[in-house]
Structures are given as C-alpha cells and as structure tokens.
Amino acid sequence: MNASLNSRSTAAPLRPAAAVAICLLWSCGGSGGGTPPDGGMPADGGGTPVWVGVIGTGQSLSVGAASNGLVFTKPSPNSFKLSLGARETTWPIDATDPELSLVPLAEPIRTINTTSYSAPYPINIYGETFHTTMAVQLDTINRLVEGGGGGGGGGVGLPSVHSVVGQGDSSITVIQKGGTGNAYAASLFEAAALTRLAAAAGARYEVFAVVLTHGEKDAELPSYEDGIARLQSDYEQDLKAITGQTRPIPLILTQQHADPVTGRSTSTVAAWKAGVDHPGKIYCAGPKYQYAYANDHIHLLAGQYDRLGVKYLLDEDCSAERVETFVADFVAGIDVLYLTIDLDVLPASVAPGCRATFRQADLLRDGDLPEGAFDAIVCFSVLAHIANADGAARGLARALAPGGTLVTGYPMVSALMTRAFSLIGFQGIDAHHVTAPVRIAAALARVLTPRARAAFPPAAPVAAALYQCTAWTK
C-alpha cells in the first residue's frame, strides 16, 4: 500500500476533539502552563478551568505488576494525583477527609505493596504504572499542537489528574460496579474527592476517559463484551452524577493478549468487538506486542511506557533537516517498528486541513498507479499476500520516481509462523500469506537496488527472520 501526502499544509494547528486510543486530546484551551490548583485548563475557550481526569482500572498491568523497577519518578510539573495522606492503607475513606490533597504525579502512585499480588485499593500498587508517562505525553503533545507543532513546543499544556484503582489478578466481576473488589467504588471516591478539591480551587474536575487495562483473567469468559459495555455505561452514569459534567466518558480498552495459549482468546475478540459495537463509547487500543515485556510475556517493563505515545510531525515543519532529525530520534527509541494501513479508517485519521490522497490500486495492473509519481513508497505486510511476486515488484518499481525509495516489510511465511498465529487464535494464515520472503526479495532485487535491511531477530537471514524491512532505490 502507499499514500501520498503533500509537502505543505496551510491548516491551522490540529485541535483534536475526541479521545482516540491513549491520546486524550480535546478541543479545550489552556492556562499557559499553570498548575490545576491555580487554574488549569479553561473549558471550551474560557470560563471555569477544567482538571482533566483519567481513571485507570483493570488487573495487574494497570497497577504496575512486574514493571521491573521505577523509571518515571520525577514529579510531573503539570499533572497530579490524589494523596490519601494518613489514609493510604485504610478503606473506605470519606471524600471530605482533610487528609486528602492534590500532589504532583510521579511513580509509584502510592506505596508499593510487596506482600500480596492481588490486593484492593488503596494498597493495590505493585510497581510503576503507565500514568505518569501518559500524563507527560498528553501535556507535551498538547503544547506542540497549540504551539503550532514546532520542535520547541510553545503551546499551552494539558494538566491531567490520574486515579489508579485496579486490582491485580482480578476478573471484571471484581472491578465492576457491585464487584467484590474496591476498584469501582474507589473510582467514585476519587472522583468525589477531586471534584471537591477542584471546586475549592475555583476549578472543575471532569473525567475525560476511563482506561481499562484488562483481559487475560477473563480470556474465556463468554459474557466479557457485555461486561465491558456495562462497565462503560455504569461509569458514565455514576461519574457524571458526581462531577456534573455533560462531556461523554469513553472507555479505552488496552492490553490485548494471547491467553489462552491454545485456541482463540474470547476476551481479546470481545474487546475488539466492543469497540465496533459501541462506537464513541468504547475504543480498543493495542496490541502492544512490539514492546519489551517481563518474563511472563504479559506485563510491560517500566521503561517501555514512554513508547506508547503517538509521534508526529506537522506538514509545515517538514524541512529536510527537521524530518531527518525527527526520524532519527524516533528510530533511536524503538527496537522493532511495525506499520499497517487500513483503508477503511485511514482517511478519518488525517488532521483537518491536511491534504492527502487515498486510492485503492492493483499493483499487478499496468497504469493503476501513475508511473514515476512517488518519491517514497512504504509497503508493509502487503507483498506476502500477493502470489505474483515479480508482478508486484514491477508495479512498485514502475510507480517509484527515479532515485526514489521503497521501504518494504514482510513476515516469515513458514510452518513456524503458521503455528505462531494459531497460538494467538488465528487459524488459516496460510490462506493469506502465500509468498515467502526469499521470493519477495529476489523479485524486488530484479528491478530495484537494495540499500539497507533490518530484521527480527537482528542479523537473521532472509529466510529465517520473523519480520524484516528493506529499503530499495530505483
């Protein structure tokens, strides 16, 4: 697949108006970087400042299990959490208790529990959560957006207030409304306490999203989708009653997983389906298999959390030097880069005002793509699906401009890969992956010149790499 973007845009800086995946960027102004107790973010262009609330619930990964130490321990200058003071080990807690206060966000969220793997709020923290780095990314992205996208920022920040209420090794029946744990009640308690503290500071607390990091405990629960939908509905109704907000409260689902190791994971499919069946209310974000995990292959290591953010460069900043620096900085922070394009959703993801052309084309049909029209083509996870490797290679080479670059990526096509896909519940991959990398590479080498290659595992030959990317020039 390929996409062509014009090199310049006259659009105003992007002001997103919906929560998509982990990036909760909304159409609200800012306060020039002031802290929430002194102001916060003016709502809808003015009026009472709003504290942007994010509630994190779920099971072990949501509370930092197996994070392998702490990384983001420096207090955030622009994001916050609720301090329970002397009440940190007691439950229930009165939302009007004078011990409660707002403090800068940092890891750990509360004292780490070193004795129990599955304990309820407030003694539910087992390591570093993703909330501190999420808050930094939200603030940074908003500064870039509001400041016009320049490398130095310059825009207003996005102060956020984070609550972490999940419980390790717990089914949705534990963390749901009326569940056997404290997670749901703790969400309402923190919302009430933060609403009170915000009002005392002349601000307003609103929940912008609930992040549900969950799934493997209920891998075979047939009613999992219904449980997700009910959780979102309950949260929206009960939190709005506390905060008085009219803003919708979406549920962002993350941590898609491969449990059980044989057969298909019911909850993973249910998570995806919930996002389809409840648009605007539930978003399915993930998976995150490309990051470094603990030995259990389920829990992210703490240092990986800063890789969850979206990286982008606005068209008006796309000088050759700026792009080179941006790409170098981005690539330096990753081990494996996997990209895919879905033509059904890609057009809706383009920032308003940016000029882009989307077309569906047949690489095997002469003239379907304009000859010599593209300076760069990115073609990931496409060629393995095309039986006529030579025809596809000729089509890409024909569309590439003289001196242009083609970047290809394709997986191993073998019995090993078939087995790997079956373990995560995908049967029949052989009907989709029909051309092996050796044939693809040979076909491309007949019409283009290879310039660079990266593989996983590193240094694996063409036939042995699980996934590989190669740059070709015409």
N, C-alpha and C positions, 0 to 999 in steps of 0.2 A: 504494500500500500504506500501511497505517497500523498503529501499535502504541500501545497504551495502557499506561502504567506508573503504578502507584500512587505517590502523592507521598511516602509514608513507608515505611520498612522497619525491622523490628526485628532484622534479621540481624546477626550478628557480622561484623567486618571480613573481607573476602574473603581467603582463603588459597589461591591457585591451586595446583594440584598437577600441572601438565603444561606442557610448553613449547609455546606456540602462537605461530606467526609469529616475530617477533623478540623478543617479551616472554617471557623465560625466568624465570617466577615459579614457585617450587616451594614445597612445604609444609615448609619448614625455618625454624627460628627464627633469631635473630640475636645479635650480640655487643655490641649497644649502640654500634655505630659504630666499633669498634676495627679497626685495620688487620690484614690477614691474618697478617703476621709475628708479631703479638702475640696473635692469637686467631683472628678470622674469624667464620664462621657456624656455630654448633653444629648438628650433624646430627640431624634428626628429634627436636628438642626437647631435645637435650643431648648429652653425650659429646664426642668429639674434634671441634674446629672444622673446617669444610669450606671450602676455597677453591673458588669456583665458576669452573670453567674453560670458556671459549668459544674454539673454534678456528675461524678464518676462512680458507677456501681459495677457489680459483676462478681467474678470469682478471683482466683489467686493472682493473675496477671494485673488485675485492676488495682491491687493493693501492694504490688511490688515484690511478689514472691520470686525467689531465685534470681534477683537482679544482680547479684554478684558485686555488692558494694554500692557506694553512693558516688555520684558524679556531679549532679546539679545542686550543690549545697549552698551556693552563694545566694543570699536573699534577693528576690526579684525587686527591682526599683518601682515596678508599676503594676504588680499583681499580688494577690493576697489570699489568705486562708483564715479560717476561724480558729482562734486559740481557745482551748477549753480551760486553760489555767489549772486550778487545783482539781477540776472535774474530769481530767483526762482519762481516768480509769474507772469512772462511775457511769451508771446508766439506770434509769433515764435521767436526763438533765433538763432543767427548766430553761426555756429560751430567753427568759428575762434575767437569768442569773448574772449578777455583776462580775463574776469571774470571766465571763466571755468577752473577747475583744478581737479586733482585727489585727493581724500581723503580716509582714511581708512573706510571700510564698517562697518556700525552699524545701528541699528534701532533707530528712524524711518529713512527711506531712505531720506525723506525730511520733511519739516514742516507738521504736521498732519492737514488736513482740518476738522474743527469742525462744519462747517455750511452747507455743501452740501454732500449728499450721492453719487452723480454721477457727478463728475467734471472731466474735461480733464486734461491731462498732461500740466504743471508740478505740478498743485495743486490737484493731484489725490490720494494722500496718506491718508488713513483713520485709520491707526494703524500699527501693526507690520506685515511685510511680512515674507515669509519663506527664503528670500535670504541670510540673514546673517548666519543662522544656516546651510543652504545648503553649503555656502562657507567654513565654518569651517569643515563640514563633508568631503567635497571634499579634502580639504587640509590634514586632518587627515588620511583619507583612503589612499591617495597617499603616505604619509610618511610611513605608515605601509607597503604598497605594496613595495615601493622602498627600504625600510629598512629591508625587509625580513620577515615582519609580526610580529616581536617581540612586546611585550607589550609596550616597551619604544619608539617605532617609530624608529627614527634614519635615515629615508629616507628623500628625498627631498620633499619640499612642492609643492602645486599646487596653485599658485596665480590665483585668478579669479577676474574679473571686472563685476559688475552686474548693469543692467539697468531695472528699473521698470516703465512700460509705460501704464499699463492697465487702464481701466475706469469702475467704479462700475456700476452695474445695466445696462449693455450695451450688446446689441446683437453683433454678429460677423459683422453685417453690419456697426457697429460704429467703431470697432477696425481694420477692414480690410483695405487694400490698397484702397485709394479713399473714405474711410468711413467718416462718419460725425463727428468723434472724432479726437483726435490728436495722438492716440496710435501708428499708423503705421508710421506717419511722425516723431514722437518723437524717434522711434527706429532708423530710418535712421540718424536723427540729432545726437543722442548719439554715434552711430557708427562712424560717420564722426569726431566728436569731439575727441573721444577716439583714432581713427586712427591717428589724428594729434598729440595728446599728446604722443602717443606711439612712433611715428617717432622722435619727439623732444627728447625723452629719449633714442633713439637708439634701440627701440624695435618695435614689430609689434603686432597690435591688430587683433585678429580673433574671429569670433563668433562660438562657439562650439555647441550651441543649442539655440533654442527659446522654452521657456516653456509657453504653453498656458493653463491657469487655467480658465476654462470656461465651460458652458454647459446649466445651468438651465434656463437662459434667453431665449435660443432657444430650449427649451425642445420639442417643437412640430414643429420645422422648417424642412420641408421635404428636403430642399437642404443643410442641415447642413454639411454633409460629403463633398459635393462639395466645400463648403465654407472653410472647414479645408484644403483640398488639395490645393486649390487656394492660401490660406494664406501661406502655406509652400513654394509653388513654387515662389510666389512673393518675400517672404523674402530671399530665397536662391539666386534668381537672383539679387535683388537690394542690398543686403548686400555684396555679393561677388564683385559687381562693386565698392563698397566703400572701402572695406578692401583689395582687390586684392588677396584674399585667393583662393586656389583651394579646400580646405577642404570642404566636404559637410556640410550643416547646417540642421540637423534634427529638426523636431517639436515634442516636448514631450507634450502629452495631459494628463492633470490631472483633478481632481475634477469630477469624475463620480458621478452621483447624482440620486435621486429618483423622481424628478419633472417630470411630474405632479403626484399628489398623487394617482390618479386613472388611470388605463391604463398603457401603455408602454411608456417610455421616448424615443422619437425619437432621440434626440441628444446623449443620452448615448449609444444607439445601434450604432449610426453613428460614434461615437468616437472609439469604438472597431473596427468597420468595416474599418475605415480609416487606422488603424494600420495594418490590414490584407491586404487591397488592395494596400497599398503603403509601402511595406517593405523597411527598410533602410532610409526612409524619414520621416515617422510618427510613433511614439511609443506611445502606450496607457498605461499610468501608473496609477494605482489605482485599485479599490476604496480605500477609507480610512475611512470606517465606524467604525473602531475599536478605533478611537481617540476621544478625548473629544471635543465637539462642543459647540458653543453658543446656546442660547435657540431656535434660528431659525433652528437648526439642519442642517445648510448648511455651516457655517463659523467655521473653526478651531480656537480654542483658541491659543494664542501665545505660551504657554508653550508646546504645542503638536508638534511644528515644529521640535524639536530635536529628535522626534521619527520616522521621515521619512527616516532616513538613513539605509543602509544595514549594519548589524553586522555579522562578520565572524571571524573564527579562522583558520589559515593555519595548514595543517596536521603536519608540522614539529614542531609546538608549542603545540601539543596536549598531553602534560603530564597530569596526573590525577589532579595535583594541579592547572594547568593553565586552564583546562577545567572547573573545579569546580568554580574557581573564575570568569571565563568568563560568565558562565551560570547564576551564582548568580547576577552578575552586570547587565546582560541583563534582567533577570526576574524582578529585582527590579524596572526597569524603565517602565514597562508596566502594564496595567490593564487586558486586555484580549489578548491572543495570539491565532491567527488562522492561521493554515498552510494548504496548499493544494499542491498536486503534479500533474503536467500534464505530462504524459509520452511522449507526442509529443514534448515538449520543454525542458524538464529537461536535457537530455544528452547534448544539445548545451550550457547549462548554466554552465557546470563544467569547472573550470580553466584548461587551457592546462597543461598537465603533471600529473594532479591528477588522481589516479586510482579509478574508480568506476564501478560497475556492475549494469545494468538496465535490469530487466526482468519483463515480464508480467505473472502473475500467477493466478491460480484459487484456492482460499482458501478452496473450497469445494472438491477439488480433492486430494486424498492422494498422496504424493510424488511429487506434483507440486513444492513445496518448500522443500529444504533439511531439514531433521529432525534435530532439535537441533543446527542449524547453526548460529543463530543470538543472540548476547548478548543483543541487544536492537532493538525493532521494534517500529516505530511511525506509527500510523494508524488513521488519522484524516479524518472525513467526508466520510467514506467508509462503515461502518457497517450498517448505516441507509438505505443503498441501497440494502442490501442483506436480502432476506426473511428468509433464513435458518440461524437464529442467532446461534443456537447450532453448526451447521456445521462450520460456520465461526470462532467461538470461538475455536473449537477443532483444526482447521487449524493453527490459530495463536499460540496456545499453543504448538502444535507439532513442529513448526518451531523455537520456542524460546529455547535457551540453558538453562540448569539447572542454576537457580539463575539469569537468565536474566530478563529484564524489558520490559514490553509492555506499551506504552502510547497511550491511545485511546481518540478520541474526536468525539462527535456526537451531532447533533442538536435535539431540540424538534420535535417530529412528532405528530402534532395535528391540529385541525381546526384553532387554533390561528396562527400557523406557516403557514398554507395554506393561510390564509388571509394576513399575513405579506408579503409573497412572491408575492401575487397578486398585492399588493400596489406598489411594485417596478417593476411591469410589467412582472413577471414570472408566467405564468399560468401553471397548471397541475403538481405542485410539488408533489402531491400525487402519481403520477406515478413513481417518483424517490425515495421518502422517504417512505419506505414500512415497516420498523421495528422501533418500539418505543424504547426509551432509557431504559425503565423498562425491556423489553425483552432482550435487548443487555446486560445490566448489570447482569441480572440473568444468562444468558448463560455464560458470562465470569467468573462469580463467581463460576460456577460449575467446572471450570478447572484451575483457577488461583486464587491468593490471592490479594485482593485489598490493596494498600499501601497508596495512597493519592488521593485526589479528589479536583478539583476546578470547580466552576460553575459560570455562569452568569444568573441571578443576584447572588451575593455571598450568600452562605448558602441555596440556593434553593434546595429542594429535587430532586431526580432523575426525577420524572415525571413533575416537574414544571420548570426546568432550560431551558432557551432558548438555551444554549450551555454548555457542560460540558466536562471536561477532567479528566481521571482517570489513575493512574499508577498501574500496576499489576505486580506481580512477580510469577515466576514458582518455 
